[in-house]
Amino acid sequence: MNDTLSLASYSLFINPQDLRELRSDIWSNDHVPAKLKVGNTTYHIEIAYRGALTRELPKKSFHINFSKPRTFPGGREIHLNAEYLDPSLLRNKLSFDFFKSLGILSPEARYVLVSLNGTFMGIYLQLESVDDLFLKRRGLPQGSIIYAHNDEANFSFLDPDTEDIKESLFAGYKLKLGNESDEEHLCELVFKINTLSRTDFTKEITHYLDIEKYLRWLSGVVCTQNYDGFIQNYALYGNSATGLYEMIPWDYDGTWGRDCHGNIMEYDYFPIQGANTLTARLLDIPEYRRCYRTLLEEILETTFTAKFLEPKITSLHKLLRPHIIHDPYKQKALEKFDAEPTYIISFITKRNKYLKKHLSELTP
């Protein structure tokens, strides 16, 4: 179903006893049995809460595994995001579509209307799971997929919170697809990032990382100003054909002028150089610094502009507007929802101007 035309309705049914079990511990990742009806088809599923700070919010997000049949048009598992803290409900969807325009692998995202045991829960954003089927649908070679599980996924030896040495070079990561050798390969990369001289790093990094795609991803994170995007909120795809890692964005609600709590984040909060140890090492090399500047200059003239993005923002807002007034968690925030497109477009204009002003800092 095309997002631009209508929203699909998802009806969840959970046995009252299983629902009590689900609600008894919001921090549990254990799934309970349930059913999902979409149109005339009923799916047997397993459902659990998902997210970190979002689990304490009134409107919960869900992770769903399909058991009978074992697959669904969105995959064998999907994520239903409540987007409760984003007053626009647009930021995740807008971000993933923006990254696609930059040539970066990104999950598909579509809005759906969700009810639970007959009670309307409101608008949710369905996110595609990043797994082997994600690769297959895109005709990509199979390979490893590693999630940046928490903020220790910063390509450093140090824990960003304590500044202590990590217990493991794989700290912060979770293997989604692959084996022990794939974990070792990433640990090897982290070790080299933190120990090699500039000369040796310049030679070695091309054997581990798709540099151009990393710099395109970097441009996307810097433009959207995802504060957490450098140390989590991404997945690594190890392309078995090239032997190189590519970055995949994830959880981009804290963007476009607001943080992950929905609070205002000024357009100049995050520097043009980005963050994390890998980015710093790459931008220390004149050739990659020039490449990054060239990419950003192009993006700031084409895709990260109010002219390019305003029609997309307006279209998404128009799509959701009729349903917001019925969403029990958003209907009282209608005025703020209606003001968000203007706020986001203003952020894009100011952020674009800020980044153009600071392009000179990327001159080798």
C-alpha positions, -999 to +999 in steps of 0.1 A: +000+000+000+014+034-010+020+058+019+010+087-002-025+074-006-036+059+027-025+042+059-029+005+065-048-006+097-031-031+120-053-049+146-034-065+174-050-091+197-033-102+229-048-126+254-055-106+286-032-129+306-004-124+281-011-087+280-007-085+318+026-104+315+038-080+289+029-050+310+043-065+342+079-057+332+084-030+306+121-037+305+117-074+296+126-084+260+106-116+263+079-118+237+043-129+243+020-147+218-005-125+199-023-121+166-021-094+140-048-088+115-041-068+084-069-067+059-083-102+056-051-119+067-044-129+103-008-136+114+003-154+145+030-133+161+052-128+191+053-093+205+075-073+230+082-038+239+112-021+222+134+009+228+152+023+257+138+055+274+106+051+253+095+021+273+085+044+302+063+066+279+025+062+278+026+052+241+048+021+238+068+009+208+067-028+198+089-055+182+071-082+163+082-116+152+061-136+128+055-173+136+026-184+113+031-176+085+068-169+093+071-140+069+052-107+063+055-082+035+078-062+058+100-093+067+100-120+093+101-092+120+091-056+121+093-027+145+063-005+153+076+029+166+053+051+186+073+083+178+058+097+210+084+123+218+086+137+182+058+163+180+059+160+142+060+122+139+080+129+108+116+128+118+125+091+115+107+087+082+121+120+068+156+110+078+156+075+062+142+089+030+169+116+031+197+091+035+183+071+006+186+103-015+223+103-005+228+067-018+229+052+017+213+019+027+183+027+049+153+008+063+119+012+047+095+032+069+058+035+065+030+048+087+002+025+099-028+028+122-027+004+152-054-009+175-049-032+205-078-055+215-102-031+198-088+001+213-072+025+189-036+032+198-029+058+171-003+063+144+028+041+144+058+041+121+066+006+108+103+001+104+119-027+083+143-049+102+179-048+091+187-085+085+194-110+057+160-103+041+169-066+041+199-074+019+180-099-002+152-074-011+179-050-024+198-077-044+229-072-022+254-099-014+249-117+019+273-106+047+276-097+083+252-072+100+263-057+133+241-034+154+255-005+173+237-016+204+247+013+227+269+043+230+301+022+234+299+017+196+322+047+191+351+030+173+373+038+203+391+020+232+372+042+257+338+041+271+323+075+262+305+078+296+333+069+320+364+074+298+376+040+311+391+014+289+363-009+275+363-045+286+361-056+250+367-041+216+332-055+206+316-036+235+286-016+223+279-040+194+255-068+188+259-094+161+227-097+141+240-117+111+273-136+109+296-156+131+325-152+155+350-144+128+328-113+119+330-101+155+368-106+153+370-087+121+353-056+136+375-059+167+405-059+144+393-027+127+387-010+160+422-019+171+438-005+140+417+027+141+432+034+176+468+023+171+480+028+135+500+058+125+485+081+099+505+066+071+496+030+080+460+039+087+456+055+053+468+023+037+448-001+059+414+016+062+406+010+025+406-028+032+379-024+058+356+005+049+338+018+019+352+053+023+328+072-001+297+056+014+310+064+049+315+100+040+280+102+025+266+087+057+287+112+077+272+140+056+237+127+064+243+126+101+259+161+101+230+176+081+202+160+102+222+167+133+217+133+150+237+137+182+238+100+190+243+090+154+281+086+157+282+063+187+249+043+182+218+046+160+235+027+132+242-008+119+273-020+100+269-041+069+299-062+060+295-066+022+309-101+014+316-091-023+337-061-015+349-071+020+340-035+031+317-021+058+288+002+050+268+022+075+230+020+079+211+046+099+187+037+127+166+056+152+166+091+138+138+107+158+163+131+175+169+151+143+158+181+123+162+205+151+151+184+181+169+159+204+157+124+212+135+139+241+117+162+217+135+193+230+148+220+207+184+215+195+197+246+178+209+244+142+245+251+152+247+225+180+268+200+162+300+208+143+307+201+106+334+176+115+311+152+132+323+129+159+337+095+169+372+082+165+369+067+130+355+100+116+384+119+132+410+096+117+394+098+083+392+136+083+428+138+094+437+126+059+437+155+034+423+134+005+393+123+025+388+157+040+386+171+005+362+144-006+339+151+024+339+188+016+330+181-021+302+158-011+288+183+014+290+212-010+269+191-035+244+180-009+239+215+005+230+227-030+207+198-040+192+175-013+196+193+020+177+224+010+143+237+019+133+236-018+140+199-021+127+188+013+096+211+018+073+192-006+082+159+012+076+174+046+043+189+035+032+157+019+039+136+050+022+161+073-009+161+050-009+123+051-009+122+089-031+152+097-066+135+094-054+107+118-037+129+144-071+142+157-080+105+165-047+095+180-054+094+218-017+103+225-014+131+201-048+147+196-042+173+223-009+183+207-025+192+173-014+228+174+022+218+179+019+191+152+007+217+127+036+241+136+063+214+131+067+216+093+075+253+095+099+246+123+117+218+104+120+238+072+134+267+092+160+244+108+170+231+073+175+267+061+196+277+091+216+245+093+223+247+056+236+282+060+257+272+090+273+243+073+281+264+042+298+290+064+320+263+080+330+245+048+363+263+050+372+243+081+374+213+059+402+227+038+433+205+043 
